[in-house]
C-alpha cells in the first residue's frame, strides 16, 4: 500500500543532516527549528500564521478552540455544551473526537456521493431543521486530498455572519480550490483556521506524530500558540488551561526538508491517478455505478486534487480486497464504519439510515496503492488483478 523506504532513500543524507543539526544545537522542543518550519509551512499554504503541534488531532482541537468554539478551557459545568459543529460522518474519528474535546457537540450531515466530501446542501438542511441547536461552525474535511465545494460552503455564511468554517485539511497539504473569476486558493487558507496532520502516511510526513494549525487571524494564532504550551504566553504564567502539544525540533527539521518536495510529489500523484483511470478504462472495468462496474474517483473541475488516496467504489468490495491481499497487493478501507454508527458516539442519537450516502460509501470504497514512488508496472499489476477478479 505504501513503501516508506522509496521516499526516504533519495532524501536520506539531507534528512540526517537536518536531524544532526538539531542534535548539535541541543534545542529539542519548539525553538528556532520549529519556527523556521512554521514560516515555510505558512508560506506554502498562503496563510499568515502557522502553529506546529503534536498531532493532526491536536491541530483540529487547537483550531476549534482558538476560534472560540466550545468551552473546554473554561470553567463551564461538566457536561455543558454551548456550541455545535457540523461535520462529516465519513471521515477519521479525530474529526468528531476533537469537537467533543473542545467542549462542543458534533452534528453530522451527509456527503456528496461523487467526492465523498461533506455536502454543503446537507449542512444547509441541518441548519434549517427546527431541532437544530445553536451551530457555531462547520468542519468540512478535504477528504482524500480534494477540497470541498468551498463556493457552496462560503454561500452558507452569507446569512450567518458568525458561522465559522474550519478546515480539516489533514489529507490535503498542497490541494487548492479555484473559484470562477478568482485567484486559486490553497487548502489551509480558505477558512477561519485549518488543521493539518503529518502522520507518516501523509503526503507531507513526519517521522512520527506532528500537526499544524494555519490561520490568517492573529488572535487565533496567538491563542493556539499558547494553548499548545499549557496556556502560557509567558513561562510559568498560565492564562488559561491549555495542553502539552508542542512540536519537537527533530520533527520540524524532517518536515522542512520534505516540504521542499511536496509540489513534485503531488504532481506525480496526479499523474498516477490519471494513469489508473486510463488502465481501468482500457480494462473495461469502469461504470457510473457499482451495479455495473468500478466507479473511479471524481475530481471537481474547480479543485486541484492531490490524491492523498486513490479511492474507487467497488462491487463486492470485501471479496475484492481479500483477493488482492492473497496476491500481496495492498489496499485499505477508508472508512468501514461511518462516525454516526460508531459505538463511542452512540449517545449522539443517530441510527442506521440517517446518512445514506455515507453508509453506501462505507461498504463500497477501496483505496489502492498511491504514493509518488509507485512504479508503472505495479499499477498495471493492481488493475490486472482487479480485472481478473471480476472476470
N, C-alpha and C positions, 0 to 999 in steps of 0.2 A: 504493500500500500504506500509506503514511504521509506526511502533509503537515505538516512541522515548522512551517511559516510560520503555520498557523492557530492553533497554540498560542502561538507567540511574539508575535503581533500584540497581543493584549489585555494581555500581561504586559510588553511591551517597556519602558515607562518605569520600571516597578518593578524590573525586572532590571537595566537600565542604571544606575539609581540605586545599587543594591547593588554593582555592579561598580565604579562610580566611588568609592564609599566605601572599597573595598579599595585602589584605586589611590592615593587620597589618604592612606591610612594607611601605605602602603609596607611593609605586613606581608603577605607573599605565601605563605609555607609554614607550615602548621599555624597557631598563634596564636589570637587571640580569635574570629575569624570562624569558624574550623573548630570551636572549642569550642562556640560558640553553636549551630551546626548539629547537632553531635553531641548536645547536650542536647535539642534539639527532636526529633531523629530517635528518640532513646531513648524519649522520652515517647510518640511516635506509635506505637511498636512495643510499648509496655508492657514495656520492658526496662530494667534498672537502668543498663546501660552501653552506649555505642556508640563505636566507634573508626573514624574515617574513614581511608580508604586509597586507593591509586592506581587500583584497578580491582576489578571483581567477581571476577576470577580470583585476584587477591591476597587478596581477602577470604576466599575459601574456604581458601586456604593458611594464612592467619593464624588462622582459626577452628580448623582442624585442629591446627596446631602449638601454639597457645596452650592447647589442651585436652590436650596431652601425647601427641598421635598422631604416630607416625613418628619419624625421627631425623635430619631434615635439618639441624638446628642442633647436632648432637652430633659427637663425634669417631669415630663408628662407621666401620668399614672400608667403603670404596666397595663398593656392591652389596649391603650388608647391609640386609635389610628385616625389621624386628621386628614390625610391625603390619600388619594387613589392614583395609580399609574396604570395606564393601559399598555399592554404588551402582547406579544405573540405566544400562543400555546405551542408553537412548533419551533423550538429553539433549545439551546442548552439550559440546564436547570438554573445556572447562575443568573440569568436574566430576571427570573422571578424571585430567587432567594435574596438577591441584592436589594430588591424593592422591599421585601419583608424586613431585612436587616436595617434598612433606612427608617423603618417605622411607618411605612406606608402599606397600602393594600394593593396587591396585583389584581387587575381586571384583564380578562382576555378578550380578544377579538379575532376573527378568523383570518386566514391567509389568502393571498392571491394564488390560485392553483397553478398558475404558469411560472411565477418566480419563487414561490414558497415564502415570499416576504409578507409581513403584516399588511393587511389591506386597509387603506385609508377609508374606504367605503364602509368596511365593517366597524372601524373605530367610530365613524360618524353615527352608525346605528346604535352603538353602545352609549354614546354621548346623548342621543335623543331619547334613550329609554327613561321612562318615568321613575324607575327604581335605581337609576344610576347615582351613586354617591358623588360628592364633590371630587372632581378629577383635576389634578394639578399638572399632569404631564402625560405624554406618550413616550414609550421607549421602543421605537422600531429597531429591528435588527437587520443589518445589511447582510443577509444570510448567504453563505457560500461564496461571498465576495462581490455581490451585486447590490448596489444601493437601492433602497426602497424608492417608491414613486414619490420623490421629495416635493414635486409640484403639488400633488394631491394632499400631502401632509401639511405643507405650508398653507394651503387653502383652508384647512381646518382651523388655523389660528386666527383667521381674519376677523371672525366674530367673537373670538375668545382671546383677548389680548394677554391674559395671564396664564394661558395654556402653553406649557413649555414642551419643546421637542428635544429629547436627549438621545443621542445616537449610541446604540450598541454596535460598535464597529470592530468587534473582536476579530472578525474574519475578513476585514476589508481594508487593510492598510494599502493605500495607493489606488483604491477604487474611486470613481468620480461620477458626478451627475451633470448632465448637460441640458439645462432648461432652454427652450427655444428663445433665441434672441438675447441670451445672457452668457457671460463667460462661464467656462467649465469650473465647477466647484468640487473640491475633494472631500471624501469621507473624512470626518473629523473637523470640518469647518462648516458643516451645514446647520447643525443645531446649536442650542444654547451651550451644550457641552457634549463631549463624546468620550467613549471608553474603548480602549484597545487592549487586546491580550497578546502577549509574546510567548505563550506556551510553545514548547519545542516543535509542535506540528504546524505552527502558523507560518505564513509567508515571510514575516519578519519574526525570527525565532530566537529566544534566549537559550542559554544553556541551563535552563531551569525555569522557575516561575518569575514572571515580571509583567507589569502592565503600565498603562499610560492614560492620563486624562488630558484632553485638549479642550480649550475654550478661548474665546476672544474677550471674555468678561473678566476684567482684572479682579473684581471682588470674588468671583467664583474661584479663580486661580489661587488667590491668596488663602481662601478658606480650605481648598483642597490640599494645599501645601502644608497647612497647619494640621489638618485632620489626619494626614498620613503619618504625622510625627507627634502622636499623643495630644493633639490640640495645642501645641506650643507655637507661639510666634517668637518667643524668647526662651532660651534654655532654662528649663525648670519652672517656667511660668505658664500655666495651663489655662487658656481662655475658655475652653470647653472640653468635653470628653471626646477625644479622638481615638486613634488606633495606631498600632505599630504596623505600618505598611510602607516602610522606606525601601526604595530601590537600592540595591547594593552596587558598588562601583564596578565589580567584575562583570555583572550582567550588563550594565550600561556600556562598558567597553566592548563587549561582544556585539551588542546591538548596534553600536555606532559603526562598527566595521561592516556588519551585514546590511545596514541601512543603505549603504552606497550601491548595493547590488539589487535592491528591491525592484527598481524600474525594469531592468532587463529580465529579471525573474518573472515579473508579472506579464511582460510581453511574451515570454516563452510559454507561460501558462495559456495565454490566449491562442497562441499557435497550436499548442497541443489540443485545446478544446476544438478548434476548427478541424484539426486532423481526425479527432474522434468522430466528429459529425460526418466527415467525408467517408470514413471507414464504415460507420454504421449504415450510411445511405447505400454505399456500394454493396454491402452485405444484404440489403433488402430487409433490414430489421426495423426501420423507423415507421412510426404511425402517430396519428393525433391523439389516440387514447390507448390505454393498456389492454383494452379488449381486442385490439388489432395488432399490437406490437410494442416496441420500446419507444418511450417518449423521451426525446432529447431535451437538454436544458434550453430554456427560453431566455434570450437576452433582450431586455427593453432597449430599443434604439437610442434612448436618451442616456443610457448607463454605459460606463466603461467597466466591464466585468473583469475581475482579476482571477476568477476561477480558483479560489482557495480550495474548493472542492468541485469535482465534476460529477454531478448527481443526475442519474437517469430515473425514470419511472419504469418499473419492470413487471411484466406479468409473472406470477408465481415467483415473486422476489426471493422468498426464503429458500426455495429449491434451487434457484439460480445461484444464490450465494454459496450454498453447500457444494454445488457443482464446481464453482470457481475455486473454493477452498481446497477441494480434493486435488485440484490441478496446480496448487500453490500460487494462485493468483489472489492478491489481496483485494478486499473490499470492506466497506463499513456501512452501517445503517445510522444515518443522522436524520431523524431520531425515532426510535421504535415505539415510544410511548409519549403522546403529547402531554404537556405540562398539566393541563386541566384534569388529566386522568392519573397523575402520579399520586401514590399513596400519601406522600408527605404533604400534599396540598389539598387533601380531601375536604378539609374544613372550609375551603373557599366555596364549596357548594355546587361545583359543576358536575355534569354527568355525561355519559356517552351520548353522542348525537348533538351536543351543543355546538361543536365546531367541525362540521362535516369535511371541509376541505383539508384541515389539519389532520383529521383522523384518516382520511383517504391517503394522504401523503405518507403517513407513518407506516402504512402497510405496503407501500409501493416503492419508496425511494431506495436507491442503492448508489453509494459513492464508489467510483472506480479510481484506480491509481492516478494521481495527478500531482506532479512536482516537476520543477524545471529540468531536472536531470533525467527524466523518464525517456527511454530510448524509443525510436520509431518501431523497432521490431517487437518491443514489449507491448506497445499499444496494439500492434497488429495481432499479437497473441491474445490479448484481452478480448478484442472484438471477435476473433475467430472462435474462441472458446464459447462466447455468448451465442454466436451463430450456430455452433454445433449443438449447444444445449437446446435451443428452440427447434432445430431441425429434427 
